[in-house]
Amino acid sequence: MGALPQFYTLLLAIALLPASSLLDAAPPVPVEPQTARITWGDWPPFHSRSLANDGLYSHLIREAYNAVGVSVEFGVFPWKRALLVAQTPGSSWHGTSGWVKTPERDEIFLYTDAIHKGCIGFFHKSKTPFNWERAESIKGLRVGVTSGFSSNALIKKMKAAGLDISIREVSEAKFGIRMLNAERIDAFINDESVGQSIINRELKPSDVGAIIFHPQPLFCDSYRILFPKEKPESQYLIQQFNAGLKILRENGRYREIMGKL
């Protein structure tokens, strides 16, 4: 019976421990996960649940990781949220795909090697006179952008500098193409391949030729997977992806997958 008071004393001591002490005793987050959990938004032909292998980038990411023994899970969100959930501390999502480097993202994220290079520019109605050369070219226009994209930030900077434009934000590119087709905006900014894919998928055949991409892009850049600097597994998942991507480039698989573009 003499041992019971000691037992209760021990229980009391544990109960009075600070919560931080209990958290410190928890097993550490594995820094070499066997599964990479990647977010993205609907962005055909690169990312989409409605396409074979979830789109070209999804296919490439899955095969690159599989080549080094890592499995992949994808989470689909509106683009702005896809970025947010990946960077949120404690989130089960490791990274997010389909982004370009920016000074703002440099503060938060690490980047993989480039998946692919694309050009961002203006889609507009073929019947509407449109000539993009400099900021003044879009003065007085209603311009559609996708929330969270670097092109959105660029256009907002132009407006903040005094350019007279109306900015309409959408959560997904397909909504911008629909608005442009309905003439609720004058131009929509997006990747050329993505915009054309959406036009072909979303619009009636009679409307497909009514929207064109201006030949002068706003900018061209490389798309990558972003991993938060704060997460301990980020460096490992970047190294594994880069190693797998190198394998795909060397064995010809990269060319086979992206050749479908």
C-alpha positions as CSV (number, residue, x, y, z in Angstrom):
1,M,0.0,0.0,0.0
2,G,3.0,2.3,0.6
3,A,3.6,2.5,-3.2
4,L,0.2,4.1,-3.9
5,P,1.0,7.6,-2.7
6,Q,4.1,7.7,-4.8
7,F,2.1,6.6,-7.8
8,Y,-0.5,9.4,-7.3
9,T,2.4,11.9,-6.8
10,L,3.8,10.8,-10.2
11,L,0.5,11.3,-11.9
12,L,0.1,14.7,-10.4
13,A,3.6,15.7,-11.5
14,I,2.8,14.7,-15.1
15,A,-0.6,16.5,-15.1
16,L,1.2,19.7,-14.0
17,L,3.8,19.6,-16.7
18,P,3.6,22.5,-19.2
19,A,1.9,21.6,-22.5
20,S,5.1,22.5,-24.3
21,S,7.0,19.8,-22.4
22,L,4.5,17.2,-23.6
23,L,4.8,18.4,-27.2
24,D,8.5,18.3,-27.0
25,A,8.2,14.6,-26.1
26,A,6.1,13.9,-29.2
27,P,7.9,12.0,-32.0
28,P,9.5,14.4,-34.5
29,V,8.0,14.9,-38.0
30,P,9.7,12.6,-40.4
31,V,12.0,14.6,-42.7
32,E,12.1,11.8,-45.3
33,P,8.5,11.1,-46.0
34,Q,7.6,8.2,-48.3
35,T,4.8,10.1,-49.9
36,A,5.0,13.7,-51.3
37,R,1.7,15.5,-50.8
38,I,1.4,18.2,-53.5
39,T,-1.4,20.7,-54.1
40,W,-2.4,22.4,-57.3
41,G,-5.4,24.1,-59.0
42,D,-7.3,23.1,-62.1
43,W,-5.0,24.2,-64.9
44,P,-5.3,22.0,-68.1
45,P,-3.4,20.6,-69.8
46,F,-0.9,20.6,-66.9
47,H,-3.0,19.9,-63.8
48,S,-6.6,18.6,-64.0
49,R,-8.6,15.7,-62.5
50,S,-10.5,15.4,-65.7
51,L,-7.4,14.5,-67.8
52,A,-5.4,11.3,-68.1
53,N,-2.8,11.0,-65.3
54,D,-4.3,14.3,-63.8
55,G,-2.5,16.3,-66.5
56,L,1.0,16.6,-67.9
57,Y,2.7,18.2,-64.9
58,S,0.9,15.8,-62.5
59,H,2.1,12.9,-64.7
60,L,5.6,14.2,-64.7
61,I,5.7,14.8,-61.0
62,R,4.3,11.4,-60.1
63,E,6.9,9.6,-62.4
64,A,9.8,11.7,-61.2
65,Y,9.1,10.8,-57.5
66,N,8.3,7.2,-58.3
67,A,11.7,6.9,-60.1
68,V,13.3,7.5,-56.7
69,G,10.9,5.5,-54.6
70,V,8.6,8.2,-53.4
71,S,4.8,8.0,-53.9
72,V,2.6,11.0,-54.6
73,E,-0.8,12.3,-53.5
74,F,-2.4,15.4,-55.0
75,G,-4.8,17.8,-53.4
76,V,-6.9,20.1,-55.7
77,F,-7.9,23.5,-54.5
78,P,-8.6,27.0,-55.9
79,W,-5.2,28.3,-56.8
80,K,-4.9,30.9,-54.0
81,R,-5.8,28.2,-51.4
82,A,-3.5,25.6,-53.0
83,L,-0.6,28.0,-52.2
84,L,-2.0,28.8,-48.7
85,V,-2.5,25.2,-47.5
86,A,0.9,24.2,-48.6
87,Q,2.7,26.9,-46.6
88,T,0.5,26.7,-43.5
89,P,2.4,25.3,-40.5
90,G,1.0,22.0,-39.4
91,S,-0.6,21.3,-42.8
92,S,-0.3,17.8,-44.0
93,W,0.4,19.1,-47.5
94,H,4.1,19.4,-48.3
95,G,4.3,21.6,-51.4
96,T,2.4,23.1,-54.3
97,S,3.0,22.9,-58.1
98,G,2.7,25.2,-61.1
99,W,4.3,28.4,-59.8
100,V,7.1,30.7,-60.9
101,K,9.7,32.4,-58.8
102,T,8.9,35.8,-57.4
103,P,10.6,38.0,-54.7
104,E,7.6,37.5,-52.4
105,R,7.7,33.7,-52.7
106,D,11.5,33.7,-52.2
107,E,10.9,34.8,-48.6
108,I,8.7,31.8,-47.9
109,F,9.5,28.9,-50.3
110,L,12.3,26.8,-51.7
111,Y,12.0,25.7,-55.4
112,T,12.5,22.6,-57.3
113,D,14.3,22.5,-60.7
114,A,12.1,23.8,-63.5
115,I,9.3,21.5,-64.7
116,H,8.6,23.4,-67.9
117,K,8.7,26.9,-69.3
118,G,5.6,28.8,-70.4
119,C,4.5,32.2,-71.5
120,I,1.9,34.4,-69.8
121,G,-0.1,36.9,-71.8
122,F,-3.4,38.3,-72.9
123,F,-6.3,36.5,-74.3
124,H,-8.9,38.7,-76.1
125,K,-11.7,38.6,-78.5
126,S,-10.5,38.4,-82.1
127,K,-13.0,41.1,-83.1
128,T,-11.7,43.5,-80.5
129,P,-8.7,45.7,-81.4
130,F,-5.9,44.9,-78.9
131,N,-2.2,45.6,-79.1
132,W,-0.1,44.9,-76.0
133,E,3.2,46.7,-76.0
134,R,3.4,48.5,-72.6
135,A,1.2,49.3,-69.6
136,E,-0.6,52.1,-71.5
137,S,-1.8,49.6,-74.1
138,I,-4.5,48.3,-71.6
139,K,-5.6,51.7,-70.3
140,G,-9.3,51.8,-69.7
141,L,-9.8,48.0,-70.2
142,R,-11.4,45.4,-67.9
143,V,-8.7,42.8,-67.3
144,G,-9.3,39.4,-65.8
145,V,-6.7,37.7,-63.6
146,T,-6.4,34.5,-61.5
147,S,-6.1,35.0,-57.7
148,G,-2.7,34.1,-56.3
149,F,-0.8,34.3,-59.7
150,S,2.2,36.5,-60.2
151,S,0.5,38.1,-63.2
152,N,-2.2,39.3,-60.8
153,A,0.4,41.0,-58.6
154,L,2.0,42.6,-61.7
155,I,-1.3,44.0,-63.0
156,K,-2.1,45.4,-59.5
157,K,1.2,47.1,-59.4
158,M,0.4,48.8,-62.8
159,K,-2.9,50.0,-61.3
160,A,-1.3,51.2,-58.1
161,A,1.1,53.2,-60.3
162,G,-1.8,55.1,-61.7
163,L,-2.9,53.0,-64.7
164,D,-6.6,53.3,-65.3
165,I,-7.8,49.7,-65.6
166,S,-10.5,47.6,-64.0
167,I,-9.2,44.3,-62.5
168,R,-11.5,41.3,-62.2
169,E,-10.2,38.4,-60.2
170,V,-11.3,34.7,-60.6
171,S,-10.4,31.6,-58.6
172,E,-9.9,29.4,-61.7
173,A,-8.8,30.2,-65.2
174,K,-11.9,28.6,-66.8
175,F,-14.0,31.3,-65.2
176,G,-11.9,34.0,-66.7
177,I,-12.3,32.4,-70.2
178,R,-16.0,32.2,-69.7
179,M,-16.2,35.9,-68.7
180,L,-14.1,36.9,-71.7
181,N,-16.4,34.9,-74.0
182,A,-19.4,36.6,-72.5
183,E,-17.6,40.0,-73.0
184,R,-17.8,40.8,-69.3
185,I,-14.0,41.5,-69.5
186,D,-11.9,42.8,-72.4
187,A,-8.8,40.6,-71.8
188,F,-7.8,37.7,-69.6
189,I,-4.3,36.9,-68.5
190,N,-3.1,33.4,-68.4
191,D,-0.6,30.8,-69.7
192,E,-1.0,30.4,-73.5
193,S,-1.2,26.6,-73.4
194,V,-3.6,26.6,-70.4
195,G,-5.9,29.3,-71.9
196,Q,-6.1,27.5,-75.3
197,S,-6.8,24.2,-73.6
198,I,-9.7,25.7,-71.6
199,I,-11.1,27.4,-74.7
200,N,-11.1,24.1,-76.6
201,R,-12.8,22.3,-73.6
202,E,-15.2,24.9,-72.3
203,L,-16.5,26.8,-75.3
204,K,-18.9,25.8,-78.1
205,P,-17.1,25.1,-81.4
206,S,-18.6,28.3,-82.8
207,D,-16.9,30.3,-80.0
208,V,-13.5,28.7,-80.0
209,G,-12.0,30.8,-82.8
210,A,-13.5,34.0,-81.3
211,I,-10.8,34.2,-78.6
212,I,-7.1,34.5,-79.5
213,F,-3.7,34.9,-77.6
214,H,-1.8,38.1,-78.3
215,P,1.7,37.2,-79.7
216,Q,3.5,39.5,-77.4
217,P,3.6,37.8,-73.9
218,L,3.5,39.6,-70.6
219,F,6.4,37.4,-69.5
220,C,7.8,33.9,-69.9
221,D,9.1,31.9,-67.0
222,S,9.6,28.3,-65.6
223,Y,7.1,26.5,-63.5
224,R,8.2,24.7,-60.4
225,I,7.1,23.0,-57.2
226,L,7.3,25.2,-54.1
227,F,8.1,23.8,-50.7
228,P,8.0,26.0,-47.5
229,K,11.3,26.8,-45.9
230,E,9.8,26.2,-42.5
231,K,8.9,22.6,-43.1
232,P,11.7,20.1,-42.2
233,E,10.9,17.7,-45.1
234,S,11.1,20.3,-47.8
235,Q,14.8,19.9,-48.6
236,Y,14.5,16.2,-48.9
237,L,11.4,16.3,-51.2
238,I,13.1,18.9,-53.4
239,Q,16.3,16.7,-53.7
240,Q,14.2,13.6,-54.5
241,F,12.1,15.4,-57.2
242,N,15.2,16.9,-58.8
243,A,16.9,13.5,-58.9
244,G,13.8,11.9,-60.4
245,L,13.4,14.6,-62.9
246,K,17.0,14.2,-64.0
247,I,16.3,10.5,-64.5
248,L,13.3,11.2,-66.7
249,R,15.2,13.7,-68.8
250,E,18.1,11.2,-69.3
251,N,15.9,8.2,-70.2
252,G,13.6,10.1,-72.6
253,R,10.5,9.8,-70.4
254,Y,10.3,13.6,-69.9
255,R,10.2,14.1,-73.7
256,E,7.5,11.4,-74.1
257,I,5.2,13.0,-71.5
258,M,5.7,16.7,-72.4
259,G,5.7,15.9,-76.1
260,K,1.9,15.5,-75.7
261,L,1.6,19.3,-75.2
